[in-house]
Every structure is written in C-alpha cells, then in structure tokens.
C-alpha cells in the first residue's frame, strides 16, 4: 500500500529553519495547537459564559490627529488586537479588523460586541499595517482591501501571509519577513519581526503553513512592542525581546481569550501571564488587547480587565501603567 504524499505548502516554499521543517512552521521547544478531538471536547464541554449582545464602550469614538511629532507616541484602541500607533510622523495599524464578524462567513461566527473605537472613515492617513498572523480575528481581508483603496499602506507580515493577501488584493504593497528580520520604514523607524508562541490557519487543511510573529517598532520616541497572539511560553520570548532591544516605552500585550486553560494556555496568555510579561519586559507602560470585542473563548466579557487589575495589585504595580 503506497502512502499518499502530504499536500505541499501553498503559502511558503523556503528553506528549513529552526521553526520551519520544509512544509510546516512550528514553535521551537514549544507546544503544537490542540487536536480536533480536543477542540470538540472544549466546544461541547460546557462552561462558556454568556456575553451580552452589546458591550458599548464608555468612551466616545476617537478622531485622531493626522500626524504626531517624531518624539511623540499616541496609541488609540480600536478593538480586539486593532490599535492605531502614531509616532515619528507615521500612522501604524496593528491587525486591523473593522468587519462585523471575525469569521470567513458574513452571517456566522464571532460577532463584534462593540463598535470600533475609531470609525474607519475617521482614520488619519495610514502608512503601515502590522499583520501578526492569519487567524480571522487578526487577518480581515475585507478591512485590508478598504485600507488599500483608501490609504495604500505597506503591509508588514511574516512568511506566507503575503500569498494569502495577494490572492484577494494583488496590488497590496507587502514587506514580508521571517523572525528576526527588519523593515526600515524611514523617519528613523524600524520594524523588527519577533518570535511568538502561536499557530496559524485559515481553514482545515492549512494549519501552520504561514508564520506568526510579534513586532518591535523602534522609533525616536522609544521602542513599542506589539506581541500579536501568543502564549506565555515560560516568558522565553519576552526575555529575548528585552535582551535584544533593552528598554520599552510601551508593550501591547494580549490579556483575553484564555479559557479553558487546558486548551488555550499554550497559545493565549491570561492576565496574570500578561502582567508577568510586562514585568519581564521592563516596559514603562502596557496596553491590554485581545479582549472584550469578539467572544472567542469561555471567560466572561469583563473578566480579563478585572483579573488584570487583580494581578497588578498583587504585584504592587500601579494600574495606570497597564491600561
């Protein structure tokens, strides 16, 4: 009986490395994503909190200034992992999602519980998009197409994601890189690709065929770290980033989508993990993301915020340093 060959990787066909085996990407000394059987066990195991249909923000929609001076840094929360970072005269979006659902379907899948913190029509000119990986709550092709038409930004993204985007948006300008690569944005700003402990998939047959990453934005205003999606992974990557770059002015860290821990811990850190990451990084300030917008996992809507405050209090860290 002959064995059928495994399907080729449609997104990337580069050389092997310490995190690419020639077909699939992986987390070195890490943990692979859970199996389909474990997924079913979680989905049908109960314990999922019920979110309200709407979670209106206490803040009015923001209308950012067009540009911020070279030594300034302003960050505006849009929702989930989407933030507007303004520094050195550049406007940078992280993992932009303005769609109503984080899903391949327009009529099903996790739905927004609140409106974006900036209306897409009120965005300043967008120069750069940092895209950490291809899960639907981070790579939203409809939003990327709107940004391409209105702003023509450069998309900075790890290996393999360029082919996914170009299939739908062939004229998108893309700078693609591996972990530890850099992209010079001008204005004295450099983006560094940083390792993250996560995985990728757009469907059932392309798991781990495109790379995932975090980013450091090194600018005259100081270093900003955007972790993307990541598990804590014993803090290894946070220590490596600190050793590589030194002081951070700001760390943007995920604090949500962490329950149940037996299923989520390798891929999504919880608020206590995020506070420990903040401490390891030695950042002046942190911003908590990846919570309160789309219900992806079991925890109640506001629990990430409440547990974040508790973890800060336990470690005697001022709450205003981690918002």
C-alpha positions in Angstrom: 0.0 0.0 0.0 1.5 3.3 -1.1 1.3 6.3 1.2 -0.3 9.5 -0.3 2.2 12.4 -0.1 1.3 15.2 2.2 0.0 18.3 0.3 2.6 21.0 -0.4 2.5 24.3 1.4 0.6 26.7 -0.8 1.9 29.8 1.0 5.6 29.3 1.5 8.3 27.1 0.0 11.6 28.5 1.5 14.5 26.8 3.2 14.2 24.8 6.5 15.0 26.7 9.7 14.8 26.2 13.5 11.0 26.9 13.2 10.2 25.6 9.7 10.5 21.9 8.7 10.2 22.4 5.0 6.4 22.3 5.0 5.1 23.5 8.4 6.1 26.2 10.8 6.4 25.2 14.5 7.2 26.6 17.9 10.8 25.5 18.8 10.7 23.6 22.1 7.1 24.6 22.3 3.6 23.1 22.1 1.6 22.3 19.0 -2.0 23.5 18.8 -4.6 21.1 20.2 -6.1 18.4 18.2 -9.6 18.4 16.5 -10.7 15.9 19.2 -9.7 18.4 21.9 -11.5 21.1 20.0 -14.7 19.1 20.1 -14.2 18.3 23.8 -13.9 22.0 24.5 -16.8 23.1 22.3 -19.3 20.5 23.7 -17.9 20.5 27.2 -20.0 23.4 28.6 -18.7 26.2 30.8 -19.0 29.0 28.3 -20.0 32.3 29.8 -22.8 34.2 28.1 -21.8 37.7 26.9 -24.4 40.5 26.5 -25.2 41.1 22.8 -23.7 44.5 23.1 -20.9 45.9 25.2 -20.9 49.6 24.5 -17.7 51.5 25.2 -17.7 54.2 27.9 -15.5 56.3 25.6 -16.7 58.3 22.6 -15.3 57.4 19.2 -11.9 58.9 18.7 -10.9 61.3 15.9 -7.1 61.1 15.9 -4.9 63.9 14.7 -3.4 63.5 11.3 0.2 63.1 12.5 2.2 63.0 15.7 5.7 64.6 16.0 8.9 62.5 15.9 9.3 62.2 19.7 5.6 61.7 20.5 3.8 58.4 20.9 0.0 58.1 20.8 -1.9 54.8 20.8 -5.7 54.6 20.3 -7.6 51.3 20.9 -9.9 50.3 18.1 -10.9 46.9 19.4 -9.6 43.4 19.9 -6.0 43.5 18.5 -6.5 46.6 16.4 -4.7 49.7 17.6 -3.6 52.9 15.9 0.0 53.7 16.8 1.1 57.2 15.9 4.8 58.2 16.2 7.6 59.9 14.2 5.0 61.2 11.7 3.9 57.7 10.8 0.5 56.1 11.4 0.6 52.4 12.0 -2.3 49.9 12.4 -2.0 46.6 14.1 -4.1 43.6 12.9 -6.9 45.8 11.6 -10.4 44.4 11.8 -13.4 46.6 11.1 -15.7 43.9 9.9 -18.7 42.9 12.0 -17.6 39.3 12.4 -14.2 37.6 12.9 -15.1 34.8 10.6 -14.9 33.6 7.0 -18.7 33.9 6.8 -20.6 37.2 6.9 -23.6 35.5 8.6 -22.0 33.3 11.2 -19.0 33.3 13.6 -17.9 35.6 16.5 -19.7 39.0 16.2 -18.5 42.4 17.4 -19.9 43.3 20.8 -19.0 47.0 20.3 -18.3 49.4 17.5 -14.7 50.2 16.6 -13.1 52.9 18.7 -12.3 54.8 15.5 -14.7 54.8 12.6 -12.8 53.7 9.6 -13.7 56.9 7.8 -12.1 58.9 10.6 -8.7 57.2 10.3 -5.8 59.5 9.6 -3.6 58.6 6.6 -2.4 55.0 7.3 1.2 54.4 6.3 1.8 50.9 7.7 -0.1 47.8 8.8 1.4 45.3 11.1 -0.2 41.9 10.5 0.8 39.2 13.0 -0.8 36.1 11.5 -3.7 34.8 9.5 -6.5 33.9 12.0 -9.7 35.6 11.1 -9.7 37.9 14.2 -6.4 39.3 13.0 -6.3 39.0 9.2 -9.5 40.6 7.9 -9.3 40.7 4.1 -12.3 43.0 3.7 -10.7 45.6 6.0 -7.3 45.2 4.3 -9.0 45.8 0.9 -10.6 49.0 2.2 -7.3 50.2 3.6 -5.6 49.5 0.3 -8.1 51.6 -1.6 -8.2 54.5 0.8 -4.6 54.7 2.1 -2.3 52.3 0.1 -0.3 51.3 3.2 2.7 49.0 3.4 1.6 45.7 5.0 4.4 44.2 7.1 3.7 40.5 7.8 5.6 37.2 8.4 6.3 34.5 5.9 3.4 33.0 3.8 0.8 35.6 4.7 1.7 37.7 1.7 0.4 35.0 -0.7 -2.9 34.8 1.2 -3.4 38.6 1.0 -2.2 38.9 -2.6 -4.8 36.3 -3.7 -7.6 38.7 -2.8 -5.7 42.1 -3.0 -3.0 41.6 -5.7 -1.8 45.2 -5.7 -1.3 45.4 -1.9 2.2 46.6 -1.1 3.7 44.0 1.3 7.0 43.7 3.1 7.3 40.0 4.3 9.8 38.7 6.8 11.0 35.9 9.0 11.5 36.0 12.7 14.4 38.5 13.5 14.2 40.2 10.1 13.8 44.0 9.9 11.9 46.5 7.7 13.1 50.2 7.5 10.0 52.4 7.4 12.0 55.7 7.1 11.6 58.5 9.6 14.1 56.8 11.8 11.6 53.9 12.4 12.5 50.2 12.0 10.1 47.2 12.5 11.6 44.0 13.9 9.9 40.7 13.5 9.8 38.9 16.9 9.0 35.2 17.7 5.7 34.4 19.2 4.3 31.1 20.6 1.2 30.6 18.5 0.0 28.9 15.2 -2.0 29.7 12.0 -4.8 28.5 9.8 -7.5 29.9 7.5 -9.2 26.6 7.0 -9.0 22.9 7.9 -6.1 21.9 5.7 -3.5 24.8 6.0 -2.7 24.6 9.7 0.8 26.1 10.4 1.5 26.8 6.8 2.0 30.5 7.3 4.2 32.0 10.0 3.1 34.1 13.1 5.0 36.8 14.9 5.1 39.8 17.1 6.8 43.1 16.3 9.0 45.7 17.8 8.7 49.3 16.4 11.9 51.1 17.2 11.4 54.8 16.8 12.8 58.1 18.0 10.0 58.1 20.6 11.2 54.8 22.1 10.5 51.1 21.5 7.0 49.8 21.2 6.4 46.1 21.4 3.2 44.5 19.8 3.1 40.9 20.9 0.4 39.7 18.4 -1.2 36.5 19.6 1.0 34.4 21.9 1.1 32.0 24.8 3.4 32.9 27.7 5.8 30.0 26.9 7.7 30.4 30.2 8.4 34.0 29.3 11.2 33.0 26.9 10.3 35.3 24.0 9.7 38.3 26.3 13.2 37.8 27.9 14.7 37.5 24.4 13.0 40.7 23.2 14.1 42.6 26.3 17.7 41.4 25.9 17.7 42.3 22.2 16.1 45.8 22.5 16.6 47.0 26.1 14.0 49.5 27.4 10.5 49.6 26.0 8.3 52.7 26.3 5.2 50.6 25.6 4.2 46.9 25.4 0.9 46.0 23.7 0.0 42.6 25.2 -2.9 40.2 24.8 -4.9 39.6 28.0 -8.0 37.7 26.7 -9.3 34.5 25.0 -7.6 32.3 27.6 -10.3 29.9 28.9 -10.4 26.9 29.3 -6.7 26.9 30.3 -6.2 23.2 29.5 -7.0 24.1 25.8 -5.8 27.7 25.5 -2.7 28.1 27.7 -0.1 27.3 25.1 -1.5 29.8 22.6 -3.2 32.6 24.6 -1.8 34.1 27.8 -4.1 35.2 30.6 -4.0 38.5 32.5 -1.6 37.1 35.1 0.7 35.9 32.3 0.5 39.4 30.7 1.5 41.2 33.9 4.5 38.8 34.3 5.4 39.6 30.6 5.1 43.3 31.4 7.4 42.8 34.4 9.9 40.8 32.3 10.0 43.3 29.5 10.5 46.2 32.0 8.3 48.4 29.9 7.3 51.8 31.2 3.6 51.2 30.2 1.5 48.5 28.7 -1.8 48.3 26.8 -4.1 45.2 27.2 -5.7 44.0 24.0 -7.4 40.9 22.6 -10.5 41.1 24.9 -14.0 42.5 25.1 -14.7 42.7 21.4 -15.3 39.2 20.0 -16.3 36.3 22.2 -13.8 33.6 21.1 -13.5 31.6 24.3 -15.2 30.8 27.6 -14.4 33.6 30.0 -16.9 36.4 30.8 -16.6 39.6 28.8 -15.1 41.8 31.6 -13.1 39.2 33.4 -9.8 40.0 31.6 -9.9 43.5 32.9 -10.8 42.5 36.4 -8.1 39.8 36.6 -5.6 42.2 35.1 -6.3 44.7 37.9 -6.0 41.9 40.5 -2.7 40.7 39.1 -1.3 44.3 39.1 -2.4 44.8 42.7 -0.9 41.5 43.8 2.5 42.6 42.3 2.1 46.2 43.7 2.2 47.6 40.2 0.2 50.8 39.5 -2.9 50.2 37.4 -2.3 53.3 35.4 0.9 51.7 34.0 -1.1 48.9 32.4 -4.3 50.2 30.9 
